């Protein structure tokens, strides 16, 4: 027979089974159900706003070589036939 000092539980050997395979003795019931989860903590505060990034390079400007209206969503691409580039 052996008594554990930290749990005050005991085991009784049977001369055949290993000690770790033996059940604990004494009066003890079944393990109860798990308890409910605790509440979550509050969120922390947001950090400071970061600094502004560097300015990008300017875009390429295309010339209007034929005198047509080259205002388009493509940044001034003009048609070669002298017409307007509004509908590209």
C-alpha positions as YAML, in Angstrom:
chain: A
units: angstrom
residues:
- id: 1
  name: UNK
  ca: [0.00, 0.00, 0.00]
- id: 2
  name: UNK
  ca: [1.24, 3.50, -0.83]
- id: 3
  name: UNK
  ca: [-0.01, 6.99, 0.07]
- id: 4
  name: UNK
  ca: [0.71, 10.06, -2.04]
- id: 5
  name: UNK
  ca: [1.75, 13.02, 0.08]
- id: 6
  name: UNK
  ca: [0.47, 15.71, -2.28]
- id: 7
  name: UNK
  ca: [-3.02, 14.27, -2.95]
- id: 8
  name: UNK
  ca: [-3.54, 12.10, 0.14]
- id: 9
  name: UNK
  ca: [-4.76, 9.31, -2.11]
- id: 10
  name: UNK
  ca: [-3.63, 5.73, -1.83]
- id: 11
  name: UNK
  ca: [-3.14, 2.62, -3.95]
- id: 12
  name: UNK
  ca: [-2.96, -1.03, -3.02]
- id: 13
  name: UNK
  ca: [-0.76, -3.30, -5.10]
- id: 14
  name: UNK
  ca: [-1.89, -6.75, -6.25]
- id: 15
  name: UNK
  ca: [1.52, -8.23, -7.07]
- id: 16
  name: UNK
  ca: [0.76, -8.46, -10.80]
- id: 17
  name: UNK
  ca: [-0.18, -5.06, -12.28]
- id: 18
  name: UNK
  ca: [2.24, -2.15, -12.53]
- id: 19
  name: UNK
  ca: [1.82, 0.54, -9.91]
- id: 20
  name: UNK
  ca: [0.77, 3.17, -12.45]
- id: 21
  name: UNK
  ca: [-1.96, 0.83, -13.75]
- id: 22
  name: UNK
  ca: [-3.54, 0.43, -10.32]
- id: 23
  name: UNK
  ca: [-6.53, 2.62, -9.47]
- id: 24
  name: UNK
  ca: [-6.53, 4.92, -6.50]
- id: 25
  name: UNK
  ca: [-8.41, 3.63, -3.47]
- id: 26
  name: UNK
  ca: [-10.67, 5.36, -1.03]
- id: 27
  name: UNK
  ca: [-13.97, 7.05, -1.28]
- id: 28
  name: UNK
  ca: [-14.18, 9.22, -4.32]
- id: 29
  name: UNK
  ca: [-16.97, 9.92, -6.75]
- id: 30
  name: UNK
  ca: [-17.07, 10.37, -10.47]
- id: 31
  name: UNK
  ca: [-15.54, 13.41, -12.10]
- id: 32
  name: UNK
  ca: [-18.09, 16.19, -12.39]
- id: 33
  name: UNK
  ca: [-18.96, 18.14, -15.54]
- id: 34
  name: UNK
  ca: [-16.74, 20.97, -16.72]
- id: 35
  name: UNK
  ca: [-17.61, 24.42, -15.45]
- id: 36
  name: UNK
  ca: [-18.79, 27.28, -17.64]
- id: 37
  name: UNK
  ca: [-16.32, 29.51, -19.46]
- id: 38
  name: UNK
  ca: [-15.41, 32.84, -17.92]
- id: 39
  name: UNK
  ca: [-16.21, 36.19, -19.51]
- id: 40
  name: UNK
  ca: [-13.91, 37.82, -22.03]
- id: 41
  name: UNK
  ca: [-11.85, 40.81, -21.04]
- id: 42
  name: UNK
  ca: [-12.40, 44.27, -22.53]
- id: 43
  name: UNK
  ca: [-10.67, 45.39, -25.72]
- id: 44
  name: UNK
  ca: [-7.66, 47.64, -25.42]
- id: 45
  name: UNK
  ca: [-7.44, 51.14, -26.86]
- id: 46
  name: UNK
  ca: [-6.40, 51.79, -30.46]
- id: 47
  name: UNK
  ca: [-2.85, 52.90, -31.14]
- id: 48
  name: UNK
  ca: [-1.82, 56.27, -32.54]
- id: 49
  name: UNK
  ca: [-2.27, 57.08, -36.23]
- id: 50
  name: UNK
  ca: [0.82, 56.40, -38.30]
- id: 51
  name: UNK
  ca: [2.72, 59.04, -40.25]
- id: 52
  name: UNK
  ca: [1.87, 59.86, -43.86]
- id: 53
  name: UNK
  ca: [3.83, 57.99, -46.50]
- id: 54
  name: UNK
  ca: [6.07, 59.59, -49.11]
- id: 55
  name: UNK
  ca: [4.53, 61.18, -52.20]
- id: 56
  name: UNK
  ca: [4.55, 59.05, -55.32]
- id: 57
  name: UNK
  ca: [6.15, 60.01, -58.65]
- id: 58
  name: UNK
  ca: [4.07, 62.11, -61.05]
- id: 59
  name: UNK
  ca: [2.44, 60.30, -63.93]
- id: 60
  name: UNK
  ca: [3.49, 60.51, -67.57]
- id: 61
  name: UNK
  ca: [1.76, 63.21, -69.63]
- id: 62
  name: UNK
  ca: [0.99, 62.38, -73.25]
- id: 63
  name: UNK
  ca: [0.91, 65.19, -75.75]
- id: 64
  name: UNK
  ca: [-1.94, 65.89, -78.13]
- id: 65
  name: UNK
  ca: [-0.07, 65.60, -81.42]
- id: 66
  name: UNK
  ca: [-2.94, 66.11, -83.89]
- id: 67
  name: UNK
  ca: [-4.97, 68.93, -82.35]
- id: 68
  name: UNK
  ca: [-7.92, 66.73, -81.31]
- id: 69
  name: UNK
  ca: [-9.54, 66.68, -77.90]
- id: 70
  name: UNK
  ca: [-7.50, 64.16, -75.92]
- id: 71
  name: UNK
  ca: [-9.35, 64.30, -72.61]
- id: 72
  name: UNK
  ca: [-10.09, 60.70, -71.74]
- id: 73
  name: UNK
  ca: [-9.98, 58.32, -68.85]
- id: 74
  name: UNK
  ca: [-6.62, 57.11, -70.17]
- id: 75
  name: UNK
  ca: [-4.68, 60.26, -69.33]
- id: 76
  name: UNK
  ca: [-4.59, 62.06, -72.69]
- id: 77
  name: UNK
  ca: [-4.14, 59.31, -75.26]
- id: 78
  name: UNK
  ca: [-5.06, 60.86, -78.58]
- id: 79
  name: UNK
  ca: [-6.23, 59.10, -81.72]
- id: 80
  name: UNK
  ca: [-3.99, 59.33, -84.76]
- id: 81
  name: UNK
  ca: [-6.81, 60.29, -87.14]
- id: 82
  name: UNK
  ca: [-7.40, 63.80, -85.73]
- id: 83
  name: UNK
  ca: [-10.66, 62.95, -83.99]
- id: 84
  name: UNK
  ca: [-11.58, 63.20, -80.36]
- id: 85
  name: UNK
  ca: [-10.38, 60.64, -77.82]
- id: 86
  name: UNK
  ca: [-13.35, 61.07, -75.44]
- id: 87
  name: UNK
  ca: [-14.88, 57.68, -76.20]
- id: 88
  name: UNK
  ca: [-11.85, 55.44, -75.85]
...
